[in-house]
Amino acid sequence: MHKLILKLLGVGLIPLSLPSCTDMIDEEQSMPTRSDGAAFFAQNCTSCHGADARGAGPTRRTLTVAPTDLTKLSAENGGTFPEARALAYIYGDPVDSHLARVMPQFGDEMAMDLVPVEIEGILTPTPRELAGLLFYLESIQQ
């Protein structure tokens, strides 16, 4: 990934794209919060993951793959919340084709409303709703 970033810097694409992302956040428009993420989770994720995010939602019995216990992502990653992996999976990781995943991809609808989020030390343009969801998921880790 770092090689790709260096290549993009070399051709001048990142300097053009990052200011546009950071310019979107001004005095009136703030970053999403953990509460925003909780609201998104309640609306989009509880049917499979359950209200407590432990994977016991009402539709879990109809799924071929059991929903992940989202409260244990950090514990299963050496105590560190896996921001990049979680974001990639939720957004629609191209490595996991749509046929291999049960969870819907959220990327397409959200691609126009981006906010800068630090992911593994890199300021990353991230869909606003998913940024809030990441903040919420990190807050519920056990």
ROLUMPA-431188 format. One record per residue: residue in three letters; x, y, z of N, C-alpha, C in turn. Coordinates in steps of 0.1 Angstrom, whole numbers, plus 5000, padded with zeros to 4 digits. Layout:
# residues N
+------+------+------+------+------+------+------+------+------+------+
| vopa |  n.u |  n.v |  n.w | ca.u | ca.v | ca.w |  c.u |  c.v |  c.w |
+------+------+------+------+------+------+------+------+------+------+
|  ALA |    X |    Y |    Z |    X |    Y |    Z |    X |    Y |    Z |
...
+------+------+------+------+------+------+------+------+------+------+
END
This chain:
# residues 142
+------+------+------+------+------+------+------+------+------+------+
| vopa |  n.u |  n.v |  n.w | ca.u | ca.v | ca.w |  c.u |  c.v |  c.w |
+------+------+------+------+------+------+------+------+------+------+
|  MET | 5008 | 4988 | 5000 | 5000 | 5000 | 5000 | 5009 | 5012 | 5000 |
|  HIS | 5020 | 5012 | 5007 | 5029 | 5023 | 5008 | 5035 | 5026 | 4994 |
|  LYS | 5038 | 5016 | 4986 | 5043 | 5018 | 4973 | 5033 | 5025 | 4964 |
|  LEU | 5020 | 5022 | 4966 | 5009 | 5028 | 4958 | 5008 | 5043 | 4962 |
|  ILE | 5009 | 5046 | 4975 | 5008 | 5060 | 4979 | 5020 | 5068 | 4974 |
|  LEU | 5032 | 5062 | 4974 | 5044 | 5069 | 4968 | 5042 | 5071 | 4954 |
|  LYS | 5037 | 5061 | 4946 | 5034 | 5063 | 4932 | 5024 | 5075 | 4930 |
|  LEU | 5013 | 5075 | 4938 | 5004 | 5085 | 4936 | 5009 | 5099 | 4940 |
|  LEU | 5018 | 5100 | 4950 | 5025 | 5112 | 4953 | 5033 | 5117 | 4942 |
|  GLY | 5040 | 5107 | 4935 | 5049 | 5110 | 4924 | 5042 | 5117 | 4913 |
|  VAL | 5029 | 5113 | 4910 | 5022 | 5119 | 4899 | 5013 | 5130 | 4904 |
|  GLY | 5013 | 5133 | 4917 | 5006 | 5144 | 4922 | 4991 | 5142 | 4925 |
|  LEU | 4987 | 5129 | 4926 | 4972 | 5127 | 4928 | 4968 | 5129 | 4943 |
|  ILE | 4976 | 5124 | 4952 | 4972 | 5125 | 4966 | 4972 | 5140 | 4971 |
|  PRO | 4982 | 5148 | 4967 | 4981 | 5162 | 4971 | 4968 | 5169 | 4966 |
|  LEU | 4963 | 5164 | 4955 | 4950 | 5170 | 4950 | 4938 | 5165 | 4957 |
|  SER | 4939 | 5152 | 4961 | 4927 | 5146 | 4967 | 4925 | 5148 | 4982 |
|  LEU | 4936 | 5148 | 4989 | 4935 | 5150 | 5004 | 4930 | 5164 | 5008 |
|  PRO | 4934 | 5175 | 5001 | 4929 | 5188 | 5005 | 4914 | 5188 | 5003 |
|  SER | 4909 | 5182 | 4992 | 4894 | 5182 | 4990 | 4887 | 5175 | 5001 |
|  CYS | 4893 | 5164 | 5006 | 4887 | 5157 | 5017 | 4887 | 5165 | 5030 |
|  THR | 4898 | 5171 | 5033 | 4899 | 5179 | 5045 | 4891 | 5192 | 5044 |
|  ASP | 4890 | 5197 | 5032 | 4882 | 5210 | 5030 | 4868 | 5208 | 5033 |
|  MET | 4863 | 5195 | 5032 | 4849 | 5193 | 5035 | 4845 | 5195 | 5050 |
|  ILE | 4855 | 5194 | 5058 | 4853 | 5195 | 5073 | 4856 | 5210 | 5076 |
|  ASP | 4845 | 5217 | 5078 | 4847 | 5231 | 5083 | 4841 | 5233 | 5096 |
|  GLU | 4840 | 5246 | 5100 | 4834 | 5249 | 5113 | 4820 | 5243 | 5115 |
|  GLU | 4812 | 5243 | 5104 | 4798 | 5239 | 5105 | 4796 | 5224 | 5104 |
|  GLN | 4805 | 5217 | 5097 | 4804 | 5203 | 5095 | 4815 | 5195 | 5103 |
|  SER | 4810 | 5188 | 5113 | 4820 | 5181 | 5121 | 4821 | 5167 | 5118 |
|  MET | 4831 | 5161 | 5124 | 4833 | 5146 | 5122 | 4822 | 5138 | 5128 |
|  PRO | 4819 | 5127 | 5122 | 4809 | 5118 | 5128 | 4814 | 5113 | 5142 |
|  THR | 4804 | 5110 | 5150 | 4807 | 5105 | 5164 | 4804 | 5091 | 5166 |
|  ARG | 4808 | 5086 | 5177 | 4804 | 5072 | 5181 | 4789 | 5071 | 5181 |
|  SER | 4782 | 5081 | 5185 | 4767 | 5081 | 5185 | 4761 | 5080 | 5171 |
|  ASP | 4768 | 5087 | 5162 | 4763 | 5085 | 5148 | 4765 | 5071 | 5143 |
|  GLY | 4777 | 5065 | 5147 | 4780 | 5051 | 5143 | 4770 | 5042 | 5150 |
|  ALA | 4766 | 5044 | 5162 | 4756 | 5036 | 5169 | 4743 | 5036 | 5162 |
|  ALA | 4739 | 5048 | 5157 | 4726 | 5049 | 5150 | 4727 | 5042 | 5137 |
|  PHE | 4738 | 5043 | 5129 | 4740 | 5035 | 5117 | 4739 | 5020 | 5120 |
|  PHE | 4746 | 5016 | 5130 | 4746 | 5002 | 5134 | 4732 | 4997 | 5137 |
|  ALA | 4725 | 5005 | 5145 | 4711 | 5001 | 5148 | 4702 | 4999 | 5136 |
|  GLN | 4704 | 5008 | 5126 | 4696 | 5008 | 5114 | 4700 | 4997 | 5104 |
|  ASN | 4713 | 4994 | 5103 | 4718 | 4985 | 5093 | 4724 | 4972 | 5097 |
|  CYS | 4727 | 4970 | 5109 | 4735 | 4959 | 5113 | 4729 | 4949 | 5124 |
|  THR | 4719 | 4954 | 5131 | 4714 | 4946 | 5142 | 4706 | 4934 | 5138 |
|  SER | 4701 | 4934 | 5126 | 4693 | 4922 | 5122 | 4702 | 4910 | 5121 |
|  CYS | 4715 | 4911 | 5118 | 4724 | 4900 | 5118 | 4733 | 4899 | 5131 |
|  HIS | 4739 | 4911 | 5134 | 4748 | 4911 | 5145 | 4742 | 4913 | 5159 |
|  GLY | 4729 | 4916 | 5159 | 4722 | 4918 | 5172 | 4724 | 4932 | 5178 |
|  ALA | 4716 | 4936 | 5187 | 4717 | 4949 | 5192 | 4729 | 4951 | 5201 |
|  ASP | 4735 | 4940 | 5206 | 4747 | 4940 | 5214 | 4759 | 4937 | 5206 |
|  ALA | 4758 | 4936 | 5193 | 4769 | 4934 | 5183 | 4776 | 4920 | 5185 |
|  ARG | 4770 | 4911 | 5192 | 4777 | 4898 | 5195 | 4773 | 4887 | 5184 |
|  GLY | 4766 | 4891 | 5174 | 4763 | 4881 | 5164 | 4750 | 4873 | 5165 |
|  ALA | 4741 | 4878 | 5174 | 4729 | 4870 | 5177 | 4717 | 4878 | 5173 |
|  GLY | 4717 | 4883 | 5161 | 4706 | 4891 | 5155 | 4695 | 4881 | 5151 |
|  PRO | 4682 | 4886 | 5149 | 4671 | 4878 | 5146 | 4672 | 4870 | 5133 |
|  THR | 4680 | 4875 | 5123 | 4681 | 4868 | 5110 | 4693 | 4858 | 5110 |
|  ARG | 4701 | 4857 | 5121 | 4713 | 4848 | 5121 | 4710 | 4834 | 5117 |
|  ARG | 4699 | 4829 | 5120 | 4695 | 4815 | 5117 | 4694 | 4812 | 5102 |
|  THR | 4691 | 4823 | 5095 | 4689 | 4821 | 5080 | 4701 | 4822 | 5072 |
|  LEU | 4712 | 4826 | 5079 | 4725 | 4828 | 5072 | 4734 | 4816 | 5072 |
|  THR | 4741 | 4814 | 5061 | 4750 | 4802 | 5060 | 4763 | 4804 | 5068 |
|  VAL | 4767 | 4817 | 5070 | 4778 | 4820 | 5078 | 4774 | 4828 | 5090 |
|  ALA | 4778 | 4824 | 5102 | 4773 | 4831 | 5114 | 4779 | 4845 | 5115 |
|  PRO | 4772 | 4855 | 5118 | 4777 | 4868 | 5120 | 4788 | 4869 | 5130 |
|  THR | 4798 | 4877 | 5127 | 4809 | 4879 | 5136 | 4805 | 4886 | 5149 |
|  ASP | 4811 | 4882 | 5160 | 4809 | 4890 | 5173 | 4818 | 4902 | 5172 |
|  LEU | 4812 | 4913 | 5169 | 4820 | 4926 | 5167 | 4826 | 4932 | 5179 |
|  THR | 4823 | 4926 | 5191 | 4829 | 4932 | 5203 | 4843 | 4925 | 5206 |
|  LYS | 4846 | 4916 | 5197 | 4859 | 4909 | 5200 | 4869 | 4911 | 5188 |
|  LEU | 4867 | 4921 | 5180 | 4876 | 4924 | 5169 | 4890 | 4927 | 5174 |
|  SER | 4891 | 4935 | 5185 | 4904 | 4939 | 5190 | 4911 | 4927 | 5197 |
|  ALA | 4903 | 4919 | 5205 | 4909 | 4908 | 5212 | 4914 | 4898 | 5202 |
|  GLU | 4908 | 4896 | 5190 | 4913 | 4887 | 5180 | 4924 | 4892 | 5172 |
|  ASN | 4928 | 4905 | 5174 | 4938 | 4912 | 5167 | 4949 | 4917 | 5176 |
|  GLY | 4952 | 4909 | 5186 | 4963 | 4912 | 5195 | 4961 | 4924 | 5204 |
|  GLY | 4948 | 4928 | 5206 | 4945 | 4939 | 5215 | 4944 | 4952 | 5208 |
|  THR | 4945 | 4952 | 5195 | 4944 | 4965 | 5187 | 4932 | 4964 | 5178 |
|  PHE | 4924 | 4974 | 5178 | 4913 | 4975 | 5169 | 4918 | 4975 | 5154 |
|  PRO | 4913 | 4965 | 5146 | 4918 | 4964 | 5132 | 4911 | 4974 | 5123 |
|  GLU | 4914 | 4987 | 5124 | 4907 | 4997 | 5116 | 4906 | 4994 | 5101 |
|  ALA | 4918 | 4992 | 5095 | 4919 | 4990 | 5081 | 4911 | 4978 | 5076 |
|  ARG | 4913 | 4967 | 5083 | 4906 | 4955 | 5079 | 4891 | 4956 | 5081 |
|  ALA | 4886 | 4962 | 5092 | 4872 | 4964 | 5094 | 4866 | 4973 | 5084 |
|  LEU | 4873 | 4984 | 5081 | 4868 | 4994 | 5071 | 4867 | 4987 | 5057 |
|  ALA | 4878 | 4980 | 5053 | 4878 | 4973 | 5040 | 4867 | 4963 | 5039 |
|  TYR | 4864 | 4956 | 5050 | 4854 | 4946 | 5049 | 4840 | 4952 | 5048 |
|  ILE | 4837 | 4962 | 5056 | 4824 | 4969 | 5056 | 4822 | 4976 | 5043 |
|  TYR | 4832 | 4983 | 5039 | 4831 | 4991 | 5026 | 4829 | 4982 | 5014 |
|  GLY | 4834 | 4970 | 5015 | 4833 | 4961 | 5003 | 4847 | 4958 | 4998 |
|  ASP | 4854 | 4950 | 5005 | 4868 | 4946 | 5001 | 4868 | 4939 | 4988 |
|  PRO | 4875 | 4944 | 4978 | 4875 | 4937 | 4965 | 4881 | 4923 | 4965 |
|  VAL | 4889 | 4920 | 4975 | 4894 | 4907 | 4977 | 4883 | 4897 | 4980 |
|  ASP | 4874 | 4901 | 4987 | 4862 | 4892 | 4990 | 4851 | 4895 | 4980 |
|  SER | 4850 | 4887 | 4970 | 4840 | 4890 | 4960 | 4826 | 4890 | 4966 |
|  HIS | 4816 | 4896 | 4959 | 4803 | 4897 | 4964 | 4797 | 4883 | 4966 |
|  LEU | 4802 | 4873 | 4958 | 4796 | 4859 | 4960 | 4802 | 4853 | 4972 |
|  ALA | 4813 | 4857 | 4978 | 4819 | 4851 | 4989 | 4814 | 4857 | 5002 |
|  ARG | 4808 | 4868 | 5002 | 4804 | 4875 | 5014 | 4789 | 4875 | 5016 |
|  VAL | 4785 | 4874 | 5028 | 4771 | 4875 | 5032 | 4767 | 4889 | 5035 |
|  MET | 4776 | 4897 | 5041 | 4773 | 4910 | 5045 | 4772 | 4919 | 5032 |
|  PRO | 4762 | 4929 | 5032 | 4761 | 4938 | 5021 | 4773 | 4947 | 5020 |
|  GLN | 4777 | 4952 | 5008 | 4787 | 4962 | 5007 | 4780 | 4976 | 5007 |
|  PHE | 4787 | 4985 | 5015 | 4781 | 4998 | 5017 | 4788 | 5009 | 5009 |
|  GLY | 4798 | 5006 | 5002 | 4807 | 5016 | 4996 | 4800 | 5025 | 4986 |
|  ASP | 4793 | 5019 | 4976 | 4788 | 5027 | 4965 | 4779 | 5039 | 4969 |
|  GLU | 4770 | 5037 | 4978 | 4761 | 5047 | 4982 | 4768 | 5059 | 4990 |
|  MET | 4779 | 5056 | 4996 | 4785 | 5065 | 5005 | 4797 | 5072 | 4999 |
|  ALA | 4801 | 5069 | 4988 | 4814 | 5074 | 4982 | 4815 | 5089 | 4981 |
|  MET | 4805 | 5096 | 4981 | 4805 | 5110 | 4978 | 4807 | 5119 | 4991 |
|  ASP | 4804 | 5113 | 5003 | 4805 | 5121 | 5015 | 4816 | 5115 | 5024 |
|  LEU | 4828 | 5121 | 5021 | 4840 | 5116 | 5028 | 4845 | 5125 | 5039 |
|  VAL | 4851 | 5119 | 5049 | 4858 | 5126 | 5059 | 4872 | 5120 | 5061 |
|  PRO | 4882 | 5128 | 5066 | 4895 | 5122 | 5068 | 4896 | 5115 | 5081 |
|  VAL | 4900 | 5102 | 5081 | 4901 | 5094 | 5093 | 4915 | 5088 | 5092 |
|  GLU | 4922 | 5088 | 5104 | 4935 | 5082 | 5104 | 4934 | 5067 | 5106 |
|  ILE | 4938 | 5060 | 5096 | 4938 | 5046 | 5095 | 4953 | 5041 | 5094 |
|  GLU | 4957 | 5034 | 5105 | 4971 | 5029 | 5105 | 4981 | 5040 | 5102 |
|  GLY | 4978 | 5052 | 5108 | 4988 | 5063 | 5107 | 4987 | 5071 | 5094 |
|  ILE | 4977 | 5068 | 5085 | 4975 | 5075 | 5073 | 4962 | 5081 | 5072 |
|  LEU | 4961 | 5094 | 5069 | 4949 | 5101 | 5068 | 4942 | 5096 | 5056 |
|  THR | 4930 | 5090 | 5058 | 4923 | 5083 | 5047 | 4909 | 5088 | 5045 |
|  PRO | 4906 | 5093 | 5033 | 4892 | 5097 | 5030 | 4883 | 5085 | 5032 |
|  THR | 4873 | 5087 | 5041 | 4864 | 5076 | 5045 | 4850 | 5080 | 5044 |
|  PRO | 4841 | 5072 | 5039 | 4827 | 5076 | 5040 | 4822 | 5080 | 5054 |
|  ARG | 4816 | 5091 | 5055 | 4812 | 5097 | 5068 | 4805 | 5086 | 5077 |
|  GLU | 4795 | 5079 | 5071 | 4787 | 5070 | 5079 | 4796 | 5058 | 5084 |
|  LEU | 4806 | 5054 | 5076 | 4814 | 5043 | 5080 | 4825 | 5048 | 5090 |
|  ALA | 4829 | 5061 | 5089 | 4838 | 5066 | 5100 | 4831 | 5066 | 5113 |
|  GLY | 4818 | 5070 | 5114 | 4811 | 5069 | 5126 | 4809 | 5055 | 5131 |
|  LEU | 4807 | 5045 | 5122 | 4806 | 5031 | 5125 | 4819 | 5026 | 5131 |
|  LEU | 4830 | 5030 | 5125 | 4843 | 5026 | 5130 | 4845 | 5031 | 5144 |
|  PHE | 4842 | 5043 | 5147 | 4843 | 5049 | 5160 | 4834 | 5041 | 5170 |
|  TYR | 4822 | 5038 | 5166 | 4813 | 5030 | 5175 | 4819 | 5016 | 5177 |
|  LEU | 4823 | 5009 | 5167 | 4828 | 4995 | 5169 | 4840 | 4995 | 5178 |
|  GLU | 4849 | 5005 | 5176 | 4861 | 5006 | 5185 | 4857 | 5008 | 5199 |
|  SER | 4846 | 5015 | 5201 | 4842 | 5018 | 5215 | 4835 | 5006 | 5222 |
|  ILE | 4831 | 4996 | 5215 | 4824 | 4985 | 5221 | 4833 | 4973 | 5223 |
|  GLN | 4846 | 4974 | 5220 | 4855 | 4963 | 5221 | 4857 | 4959 | 5236 |
|  GLN | 4859 | 4946 | 5238 | 4861 | 4940 | 5251 | 4874 | 4934 | 5252 |
+------+------+------+------+------+------+------+------+------+------+
END
